[in-house]
Every structure is written in structure tokens, then in C-alpha cells.
Amino acid sequence: GTLQVRSGTLKKSWKDRWFVLSEQYIVYGNDQKHKPDHYLLLSADSHVNVVEEKGQPHRSFEVKTGAHDLHAIAKDTEDWQSWILAIQGVIDKLKGKSGKSGPGAAAVEAPKKDAEPEEADPAEDADEVTIPERPHSAGAQMSLQ
């Protein structure tokens, strides 16, 4: 889907870029039609964090891999939340966690047929990102790509 990242030499302007999340990479480029020109390798040590920006809608997040950082802005809060949960799901999978369920699980791994639901272990979720609840404006239209 589309996210905004800072571009240019001084990194002052935000540009739309096409992003794809895979089992271990975030790749992105100018648009969906061209080959991606940026690759971010995720690992068990990677982190995704909510970024609070004064005076800005709550749509920013960052991904830190140790080698590279990515600061991105989603088009709306629903997209923002989906990206954070999906990226966290990939990181959790790389850490060896499995059987996770919740709002972001479908974006990472489809549930298995006839699988029994697992009980959540609060200690297992201690390092996960907490997404603050934000009210949506009544007239806002939200969609995922």
C-alpha cells in the first residue's frame, strides 16, 4: 500500500511511496509499476514504534532494524494501525512466536482450518506495540489497499 516517507537530499518533504511487507522485508519504491529501490531487512531485533508528532494527525510510525530506520506516515488511522500490527506480526514471527491472534494477524498469516484458539499469555505480549485509541472523525472515509 501507499505510505509517505521523507525524500530528497535534506529529507524535508514527504513523498508517497508504494510499500510491500513480506515475511522478512519491507520493500518500497516510487510506485507499484516499478521495481522497488529500497529494502529494509526485518529481524527478531527490529522494532516498530508509534511516533507522536505535535499538531499532526496520529498516523506516524517508525521501524528500527539496528542498521536502518524508517519513518513513515499512513494516509489515515486505520491504515496506520494495520501497518503497525502487520509489521509487528512479522517481527513476532521472526522471534519464533506463533499462533498469535488479533486484529493484525490476518495481514501476516492466514489462520489454519480447524485450529483451536490459543489462550493469550500476558508475559509473551510484553514487548508488543501499544496503539493508543483515537476517535475517528464522523465524515472520514477509511479504506485499505
C-alpha atoms as an extended CHARMM CRD file, in Angstrom:
* protein
*
       145  EXT
         1         1  GLY       CA              0.0000000000        0.0000000000        0.0000000000  PROA      1               0.0000000000
         2         2  THR       CA              0.9280000000        3.6520000000       -0.0630000000  PROA      2               0.0000000000
         3         3  LEU       CA              2.7850000000        5.3800000000        2.7640000000  PROA      3               0.0000000000
         4         4  GLN       CA              4.6360000000        8.6780000000        2.8980000000  PROA      4               0.0000000000
         5         5  VAL       CA              8.3640000000        8.8850000000        3.6410000000  PROA      5               0.0000000000
         6         6  ARG       CA             10.7780000000       11.7900000000        3.6850000000  PROA      6               0.0000000000
         7         7  SER       CA             12.7380000000       12.1290000000        0.4840000000  PROA      7               0.0000000000
         8         8  GLY       CA             15.2730000000       14.3780000000       -1.1430000000  PROA      8               0.0000000000
         9         9  THR       CA             18.7320000000       15.3490000000       -0.0050000000  PROA      9               0.0000000000
        10        10  LEU       CA             17.5870000000       17.3380000000        3.0140000000  PROA      10              0.0000000000
        11        11  LYS       CA             14.7290000000       14.9290000000        3.8420000000  PROA      11              0.0000000000
        12        12  LYS       CA             12.3040000000       17.8150000000        4.3190000000  PROA      12              0.0000000000
        13        13  SER       CA              9.4560000000       16.8460000000        2.0130000000  PROA      13              0.0000000000
        14        14  TRP       CA              7.1390000000       13.8570000000        2.3660000000  PROA      14              0.0000000000
        15        15  LYS       CA              6.5720000000       11.7360000000       -0.7530000000  PROA      15              0.0000000000
        16        16  ASP       CA              4.1180000000        8.9300000000       -1.4530000000  PROA      16              0.0000000000
        17        17  ARG       CA              5.8370000000        5.5850000000       -1.9590000000  PROA      17              0.0000000000
        18        18  TRP       CA              4.4570000000        2.1030000000       -2.6820000000  PROA      18              0.0000000000
        19        19  PHE       CA              5.2540000000       -0.3610000000        0.1450000000  PROA      19              0.0000000000
        20        20  VAL       CA              5.1150000000       -4.1450000000        0.3050000000  PROA      20              0.0000000000
        21        21  LEU       CA              5.6050000000       -6.1620000000        3.5010000000  PROA      21              0.0000000000
        22        22  SER       CA              6.9380000000       -9.6930000000        3.0670000000  PROA      22              0.0000000000
        23        23  GLU       CA              7.9770000000      -12.4270000000        5.5020000000  PROA      23              0.0000000000
        24        24  GLN       CA             11.2560000000      -10.6380000000        6.2770000000  PROA      24              0.0000000000
        25        25  TYR       CA             11.4280000000       -7.3860000000        4.2860000000  PROA      25              0.0000000000
        26        26  ILE       CA              9.7300000000       -4.0640000000        3.8530000000  PROA      26              0.0000000000
        27        27  VAL       CA             10.3600000000       -3.0140000000        0.2640000000  PROA      27              0.0000000000
        28        28  TYR       CA              9.3020000000        0.2440000000       -1.3340000000  PROA      28              0.0000000000
        29        29  GLY       CA              9.7000000000        2.4020000000       -4.3710000000  PROA      29              0.0000000000
        30        30  ASN       CA              8.0860000000        5.2030000000       -6.3380000000  PROA      30              0.0000000000
        31        31  ASP       CA              5.0090000000        3.2520000000       -7.3670000000  PROA      31              0.0000000000
        32        32  GLN       CA              3.5280000000       -0.1970000000       -7.8520000000  PROA      32              0.0000000000
        33        33  LYS       CA              4.5670000000       -0.4110000000      -11.5220000000  PROA      33              0.0000000000
        34        34  HSD       CA              8.3300000000       -0.0690000000      -10.9960000000  PROA      34              0.0000000000
        35        35  LYS       CA             10.8760000000       -2.2530000000       -9.2520000000  PROA      35              0.0000000000
        36        36  PRO       CA             11.2950000000       -1.2420000000       -5.5750000000  PROA      36              0.0000000000
        37        37  ASP       CA             14.5320000000        0.5940000000       -4.8870000000  PROA      37              0.0000000000
        38        38  HSD       CA             14.5850000000        0.4130000000       -1.0710000000  PROA      38              0.0000000000
        39        39  TYR       CA             14.7750000000       -2.7100000000        1.0700000000  PROA      39              0.0000000000
        40        40  LEU       CA             14.5180000000       -2.8750000000        4.8540000000  PROA      40              0.0000000000
        41        41  LEU       CA             15.5280000000       -6.2480000000        6.3190000000  PROA      41              0.0000000000
        42        42  LEU       CA             13.4890000000       -7.1000000000        9.4130000000  PROA      42              0.0000000000
        43        43  SER       CA             14.8450000000       -9.3300000000       12.1680000000  PROA      43              0.0000000000
        44        44  ALA       CA             13.8920000000      -10.5230000000       15.6450000000  PROA      44              0.0000000000
        45        45  ASP       CA             15.7020000000       -7.4120000000       16.9600000000  PROA      45              0.0000000000
        46        46  SER       CA             13.6240000000       -4.9970000000       14.8590000000  PROA      46              0.0000000000
        47        47  HSD       CA             11.0830000000       -2.6950000000       16.4980000000  PROA      47              0.0000000000
        48        48  VAL       CA              8.0250000000       -0.8050000000       15.2770000000  PROA      48              0.0000000000
        49        49  ASN       CA              7.0540000000        2.2550000000       17.3200000000  PROA      49              0.0000000000
        50        50  VAL       CA              4.2770000000        4.8030000000       17.3540000000  PROA      50              0.0000000000
        51        51  VAL       CA              5.6040000000        8.3030000000       16.6380000000  PROA      51              0.0000000000
        52        52  GLU       CA              3.8520000000       11.1670000000       18.4080000000  PROA      52              0.0000000000
        53        53  GLU       CA              4.1100000000       14.3650000000       16.3820000000  PROA      53              0.0000000000
        54        54  LYS       CA              2.8210000000       17.5660000000       17.8980000000  PROA      54              0.0000000000
        55        55  GLY       CA             -0.0180000000       19.0620000000       15.8770000000  PROA      55              0.0000000000
        56        56  GLN       CA             -0.1280000000       16.1350000000       13.4330000000  PROA      56              0.0000000000
        57        57  PRO       CA             -2.8370000000       13.5130000000       12.9870000000  PROA      57              0.0000000000
        58        58  HSD       CA             -1.9260000000       10.2250000000       14.6470000000  PROA      58              0.0000000000
        59        59  ARG       CA             -0.5890000000        8.4060000000       11.5790000000  PROA      59              0.0000000000
        60        60  SER       CA              3.1950000000        8.2260000000       12.0510000000  PROA      60              0.0000000000
        61        61  PHE       CA              5.3090000000        5.2190000000       12.9420000000  PROA      61              0.0000000000
        62        62  GLU       CA              8.9250000000        4.1510000000       12.7300000000  PROA      62              0.0000000000
        63        63  VAL       CA             10.6320000000        0.8650000000       12.1010000000  PROA      63              0.0000000000
        64        64  LYS       CA             14.0930000000        0.3760000000       13.5950000000  PROA      64              0.0000000000
        65        65  THR       CA             16.2290000000       -2.5380000000       12.4700000000  PROA      65              0.0000000000
        66        66  GLY       CA             19.5660000000       -1.6630000000       14.0380000000  PROA      66              0.0000000000
        67        67  ALA       CA             21.0690000000       -0.9870000000       10.6150000000  PROA      67              0.0000000000
        68        68  HSD       CA             18.3520000000        1.3340000000        9.2650000000  PROA      68              0.0000000000
        69        69  ASP       CA             15.3950000000        3.3470000000       10.4770000000  PROA      69              0.0000000000
        70        70  LEU       CA             12.2270000000        4.0910000000        8.5420000000  PROA      70              0.0000000000
        71        71  HSD       CA              9.8110000000        6.8550000000        9.4990000000  PROA      71              0.0000000000
        72        72  ALA       CA              6.5110000000        6.6700000000        7.6280000000  PROA      72              0.0000000000
        73        73  ILE       CA              3.0770000000        8.2820000000        7.6560000000  PROA      73              0.0000000000
        74        74  ALA       CA             -0.0970000000        6.3970000000        6.7440000000  PROA      74              0.0000000000
        75        75  LYS       CA             -2.9900000000        8.0380000000        4.9050000000  PROA      75              0.0000000000
        76        76  ASP       CA             -5.4030000000        7.5020000000        7.8210000000  PROA      76              0.0000000000
        77        77  THR       CA             -5.5190000000        5.9630000000       11.2940000000  PROA      77              0.0000000000
        78        78  GLU       CA             -6.9690000000        2.6620000000       10.0670000000  PROA      78              0.0000000000
        79        79  ASP       CA             -4.1200000000        2.2150000000        7.5780000000  PROA      79              0.0000000000
        80        80  TRP       CA             -1.6320000000        3.3140000000       10.2670000000  PROA      80              0.0000000000
        81        81  GLN       CA             -2.9100000000        0.7080000000       12.7020000000  PROA      81              0.0000000000
        82        82  SER       CA             -2.9400000000       -2.0350000000       10.0330000000  PROA      82              0.0000000000
        83        83  TRP       CA              0.6840000000       -1.3620000000        9.0710000000  PROA      83              0.0000000000
        84        84  ILE       CA              1.8880000000       -1.3400000000       12.6840000000  PROA      84              0.0000000000
        85        85  LEU       CA              0.0920000000       -4.5800000000       13.5160000000  PROA      85              0.0000000000
        86        86  ALA       CA              1.2620000000       -6.3130000000       10.3280000000  PROA      86              0.0000000000
        87        87  ILE       CA              4.9090000000       -5.2600000000       10.8170000000  PROA      87              0.0000000000
        88        88  GLN       CA              4.7800000000       -6.3080000000       14.4850000000  PROA      88              0.0000000000
        89        89  GLY       CA              3.3410000000       -9.6430000000       13.3580000000  PROA      89              0.0000000000
        90        90  VAL       CA              6.3090000000      -10.2310000000       11.0360000000  PROA      90              0.0000000000
        91        91  ILE       CA              8.7580000000       -9.2920000000       13.8160000000  PROA      91              0.0000000000
        92        92  ASP       CA              6.9710000000      -11.6280000000       16.2430000000  PROA      92              0.0000000000
        93        93  LYS       CA              7.1530000000      -14.4430000000       13.6770000000  PROA      93              0.0000000000
        94        94  LEU       CA             10.8910000000      -13.8170000000       13.2850000000  PROA      94              0.0000000000
        95        95  LYS       CA             11.2350000000      -14.0400000000       17.0740000000  PROA      95              0.0000000000
        96        96  GLY       CA              9.7050000000      -17.5040000000       16.8670000000  PROA      96              0.0000000000
        97        97  LYS       CA              6.3030000000      -16.6170000000       18.2370000000  PROA      97              0.0000000000
        98        98  SER       CA              3.4400000000      -18.4460000000       16.5790000000  PROA      98              0.0000000000
        99        99  GLY       CA             -0.2830000000      -18.8580000000       16.9210000000  PROA      99              0.0000000000
       100       100  LYS       CA             -0.8510000000      -15.1620000000       17.5180000000  PROA      100             0.0000000000
       101       101  SER       CA             -4.3680000000      -13.9750000000       17.0060000000  PROA      101             0.0000000000
       102       102  GLY       CA             -5.7800000000      -10.4890000000       16.8900000000  PROA      102             0.0000000000
       103       103  PRO       CA             -6.5540000000       -7.6300000000       14.5560000000  PROA      103             0.0000000000
       104       104  GLY       CA             -3.2470000000       -7.7430000000       12.6370000000  PROA      104             0.0000000000
       105       105  ALA       CA             -2.8200000000      -11.4990000000       12.3660000000  PROA      105             0.0000000000
       106       106  ALA       CA             -4.6630000000      -11.8880000000        9.0410000000  PROA      106             0.0000000000
       107       107  ALA       CA             -2.2860000000       -9.4730000000        7.3180000000  PROA      107             0.0000000000
       108       108  VAL       CA              0.6510000000      -11.6950000000        8.2460000000  PROA      108             0.0000000000
       109       109  GLU       CA             -0.5720000000      -15.2870000000        8.2870000000  PROA      109             0.0000000000
       110       110  ALA       CA             -3.9190000000      -16.8510000000        7.4200000000  PROA      110             0.0000000000
       111       111  PRO       CA             -5.4720000000      -18.9140000000       10.2160000000  PROA      111             0.0000000000
       112       112  LYS       CA             -5.3460000000      -22.6780000000        9.7900000000  PROA      112             0.0000000000
       113       113  LYS       CA             -8.6040000000      -24.5800000000        9.3390000000  PROA      113             0.0000000000
       114       114  ASP       CA             -9.8930000000      -26.3890000000       12.4240000000  PROA      114             0.0000000000
       115       115  ALA       CA             -7.2070000000      -24.7550000000       14.5710000000  PROA      115             0.0000000000
       116       116  GLU       CA             -8.0260000000      -24.3980000000       18.2460000000  PROA      116             0.0000000000
       117       117  PRO       CA             -7.6780000000      -20.8290000000       19.5860000000  PROA      117             0.0000000000
       118       118  GLU       CA             -4.7580000000      -20.3640000000       21.9380000000  PROA      118             0.0000000000
       119       119  GLU       CA             -5.0070000000      -18.5300000000       25.2140000000  PROA      119             0.0000000000
       120       120  ALA       CA             -3.0510000000      -15.2880000000       25.3480000000  PROA      120             0.0000000000
       121       121  ASP       CA             -0.0030000000      -15.1760000000       27.6010000000  PROA      121             0.0000000000
       122       122  PRO       CA              0.4010000000      -11.6180000000       29.0130000000  PROA      122             0.0000000000
       123       123  ALA       CA              4.1470000000      -12.1120000000       29.5000000000  PROA      123             0.0000000000
       124       124  GLU       CA              4.5300000000      -13.0390000000       25.8270000000  PROA      124             0.0000000000
       125       125  ASP       CA              2.9370000000       -9.7500000000       24.7360000000  PROA      125             0.0000000000
       126       126  ALA       CA              5.0960000000       -7.5150000000       26.9600000000  PROA      126             0.0000000000
       127       127  ASP       CA              7.3070000000       -6.2560000000       24.1210000000  PROA      127             0.0000000000
       128       128  GLU       CA              4.4910000000       -5.5010000000       21.6710000000  PROA      128             0.0000000000
       129       129  VAL       CA              3.4990000000       -2.0580000000       20.4900000000  PROA      129             0.0000000000
       130       130  THR       CA              0.5800000000       -0.4040000000       22.2620000000  PROA      130             0.0000000000
       131       131  ILE       CA             -1.5930000000        1.5710000000       19.8760000000  PROA      131             0.0000000000
       132       132  PRO       CA             -3.4820000000        4.3730000000       21.6090000000  PROA      132             0.0000000000
       133       133  GLU       CA             -7.1770000000        4.6440000000       20.8560000000  PROA      133             0.0000000000
       134       134  ARG       CA             -8.0090000000        7.6940000000       18.7540000000  PROA      134             0.0000000000
       135       135  PRO       CA            -11.5090000000        8.8070000000       17.8070000000  PROA      135             0.0000000000
       136       136  HSD       CA            -12.2120000000        8.8410000000       14.0810000000  PROA      136             0.0000000000
       137       137  SER       CA            -13.8960000000       11.8730000000       12.6100000000  PROA      137             0.0000000000
       138       138  ALA       CA            -17.5140000000       11.2090000000       11.6720000000  PROA      138             0.0000000000
       139       139  GLY       CA            -17.1070000000       12.0490000000        7.9870000000  PROA      139             0.0000000000
       140       140  ALA       CA            -13.7690000000       10.3180000000        7.4560000000  PROA      140             0.0000000000
       141       141  GLN       CA            -13.6910000000        7.6110000000        4.8370000000  PROA      141             0.0000000000
       142       142  MET       CA            -11.2210000000        4.8350000000        5.5280000000  PROA      142             0.0000000000
       143       143  SER       CA            -10.1110000000        2.0930000000        3.2190000000  PROA      143             0.0000000000
       144       144  LEU       CA             -7.2110000000       -0.3530000000        2.9400000000  PROA      144             0.0000000000
       145       145  GLN       CA             -5.3380000000       -1.0530000000       -0.2460000000  PROA      145             0.0000000000
